[in-house]
Amino acid sequence: MNTISVVISILQVITGLFMTAVVLFQSGKRAGLSGAISGGAETFFGKNKGRTLDAKLSKATVYVAIIFVILTVALNILK
């Protein structure tokens, strides 16, 4: 294995661990009382939905998953 393959492999492991942690930190979509009254509560509080921690974790999951796929493709091209 050359140096670039080793570096990409290490980055892929770190990205995979980070993605696992980000997914585990997210709460369920139907958790607690908010799932029971989701109709009225979501429309009333919907304007601040993008600023919550769950929204930030969801965006981070998408970005980390894209990076993970790019690293996987790059690693397969190099081999």
trRosetta pair geometry for C-beta under 8 A, 3 or more apart (Angstrom, degrees):
i j d omega theta_ij theta_ji phi_ij phi_ji
1 5 4.5 -119 -168 86 97 133
1 6 5.6 114 130 -54 122 86
1 9 7.8 -11 -172 -12 149 142
2 5 5.4 98 57 9 67 104
2 6 7.4 -132 103 -4 36 92
2 78 7.7 -122 48 178 109 121
3 6 5.7 -58 -152 36 34 111
3 7 6.3 31 154 -18 69 107
4 7 5.7 -55 -146 38 33 111
4 8 6.2 30 157 -15 67 107
4 78 6.4 -150 103 -127 111 149
5 8 5.9 -56 -143 40 29 107
5 9 6.1 33 155 -22 64 108
5 75 6.7 96 -140 -136 76 79
5 78 5.2 -173 -85 125 94 142
5 79 7.0 91 -120 -65 131 86
6 9 5.7 -54 -147 35 29 113
6 10 6.5 29 155 -18 64 105
7 10 5.9 -54 -150 35 30 109
7 11 6.4 28 153 -15 64 108
8 11 5.6 -55 -145 41 33 111
8 12 6.1 37 154 -24 66 106
8 71 5.7 171 -170 -159 92 91
8 74 5.7 -135 -141 105 147 116
8 75 5.1 -177 125 -79 130 91
8 78 7.1 145 34 11 154 152
9 12 5.6 -53 -146 34 30 113
9 13 6.6 31 155 -18 63 102
9 75 6.6 101 -74 -118 70 132
10 13 5.9 -52 -151 34 32 110
10 14 6.5 29 152 -15 64 107
11 14 5.7 -56 -147 40 33 111
11 15 6.1 34 155 -19 67 109
11 71 5.8 -148 104 -124 106 142
12 15 5.6 -52 -141 39 30 112
12 16 6.2 35 156 -22 63 106
12 68 6.8 97 -143 -141 75 69
12 71 4.4 -179 -86 134 92 136
12 72 6.6 110 -129 -69 130 65
12 75 6.5 -16 -46 -40 151 145
13 16 5.7 -53 -147 35 29 113
13 17 6.5 28 155 -16 63 105
14 17 5.9 -56 -150 37 30 109
14 18 6.3 29 153 -17 65 109
15 18 5.6 -56 -145 39 31 111
15 19 6.2 33 155 -21 66 106
15 64 6.0 172 -166 -168 87 89
15 67 5.5 -139 -137 109 140 111
15 68 4.8 -180 133 -85 127 83
15 71 6.2 150 29 14 155 153
16 19 5.7 -52 -144 35 29 111
16 20 6.5 32 155 -20 62 104
16 68 6.3 104 -75 -125 66 124
17 20 5.7 -52 -150 34 32 113
17 21 6.5 30 153 -17 64 106
18 21 5.7 -55 -149 37 33 111
18 22 6.3 32 154 -19 67 106
18 64 5.7 -140 108 -140 107 140
19 22 5.8 -53 -144 36 32 110
19 23 6.3 30 158 -17 65 107
19 61 6.8 92 -147 -137 79 67
19 64 4.5 179 -87 130 88 128
19 65 6.2 106 -129 -72 132 65
19 68 6.0 -13 -41 -48 150 144
20 23 6.0 -58 -148 38 28 108
20 24 6.3 23 156 -16 64 111
21 24 5.8 -60 -146 40 30 109
21 25 6.4 30 157 -23 65 107
22 25 5.9 -56 -149 32 30 111
22 26 7.1 38 152 -30 60 99
22 57 5.7 173 -171 -161 86 87
22 60 5.1 -137 -144 110 142 115
22 61 5.1 -176 124 -79 125 77
22 64 6.1 144 21 20 153 154
23 26 6.0 -48 -160 17 36 114
23 61 6.0 92 -76 -116 75 122
25 57 5.7 -140 95 -130 107 143
26 54 6.1 89 -143 -137 82 81
26 57 4.9 -179 -82 121 89 137
26 58 6.8 90 -114 -68 133 71
26 61 7.2 -13 -44 -47 139 139
27 31 5.1 -76 163 9 109 157
27 54 6.0 -65 35 -96 94 121
28 31 4.2 124 65 -53 94 100
29 35 7.5 97 122 -96 58 105
30 34 8.0 -160 -151 90 36 82
30 35 3.6 74 -164 -117 70 137
30 38 7.8 -59 -118 -54 75 140
31 34 6.7 23 77 49 65 107
31 35 6.3 140 40 -30 20 117
32 35 6.5 132 68 7 43 94
33 36 5.5 -56 -157 34 49 112
33 37 6.4 4 160 14 80 106
34 37 6.8 -75 -140 57 30 80
34 38 6.2 66 157 -86 64 78
34 41 6.2 -123 -141 98 75 153
35 38 5.8 -9 -146 -46 29 115
37 40 6.1 -46 171 47 92 95
37 41 5.1 79 116 -16 97 120
38 41 6.1 -75 -132 51 26 102
38 42 5.3 23 179 -23 70 119
39 42 6.8 -73 -155 30 9 102
39 43 7.2 -6 160 -6 51 110
40 43 6.3 -66 -153 38 32 104
40 44 6.2 22 158 -14 69 114
41 44 5.9 -63 -146 40 30 107
41 45 5.9 -10 171 17 69 113
42 45 6.7 -70 -129 57 23 83
42 46 5.4 55 162 -71 62 99
42 49 7.7 33 -155 -80 78 134
43 46 5.5 -23 -135 -14 24 127
45 48 6.1 -57 -179 46 75 99
45 49 7.0 108 127 -62 78 82
46 49 5.2 -21 -157 -24 47 123
48 51 5.2 -55 -172 38 76 114
48 52 7.0 92 134 -44 83 88
49 52 6.2 -41 -161 2 39 115
49 55 6.0 127 149 -66 65 136
50 55 5.1 -179 -145 170 33 160
51 55 6.7 44 29 55 13 140
52 55 4.8 100 58 5 79 101
52 56 7.2 -144 98 -2 44 86
53 56 5.7 -56 -150 38 36 110
53 57 6.2 34 153 -18 68 107
54 57 5.7 -54 -144 39 32 110
54 58 6.2 37 154 -24 65 105
55 58 5.6 -51 -147 33 31 114
55 59 6.6 30 154 -16 63 103
56 59 5.8 -53 -149 37 32 109
56 60 6.3 33 151 -19 65 107
57 60 5.5 -52 -144 38 34 114
57 61 6.4 42 153 -26 64 101
58 61 5.6 -48 -151 28 31 115
58 62 6.9 31 151 -17 61 101
59 62 5.8 -52 -154 33 36 111
59 63 6.5 30 153 -14 67 107
60 63 5.8 -57 -146 41 34 109
60 64 6.0 29 158 -16 69 110
61 64 6.0 -58 -141 41 27 106
61 65 6.1 28 159 -21 63 110
62 65 5.9 -58 -147 36 26 111
62 66 6.5 27 155 -20 63 105
63 66 5.8 -54 -150 33 31 111
63 67 6.5 29 153 -16 64 105
64 67 5.6 -53 -148 38 35 112
64 68 6.2 39 151 -24 66 105
65 68 5.5 -51 -146 35 33 115
65 69 6.5 32 155 -18 65 103
66 69 5.9 -54 -149 36 31 109
66 70 6.4 31 153 -18 64 107
67 70 5.7 -56 -148 38 32 112
67 71 6.3 31 154 -18 66 106
68 71 5.9 -55 -148 37 29 109
68 72 6.3 31 153 -21 63 107
69 72 5.6 -54 -147 35 32 113
69 73 6.4 31 155 -17 66 104
70 73 5.9 -54 -147 37 30 109
70 74 6.3 30 154 -18 64 108
71 74 5.6 -56 -145 39 31 112
71 75 6.2 32 156 -21 65 106
72 75 5.8 -54 -147 35 29 110
72 76 6.5 26 155 -15 63 106
73 76 5.8 -58 -149 39 31 108
73 77 6.3 32 153 -21 66 106
74 77 5.7 -53 -146 34 32 111
74 78 6.5 30 156 -19 64 107
75 78 5.9 -55 -148 35 31 110
75 79 6.7 17 158 -10 64 109
76 79 6.1 -63 -146 40 32 102
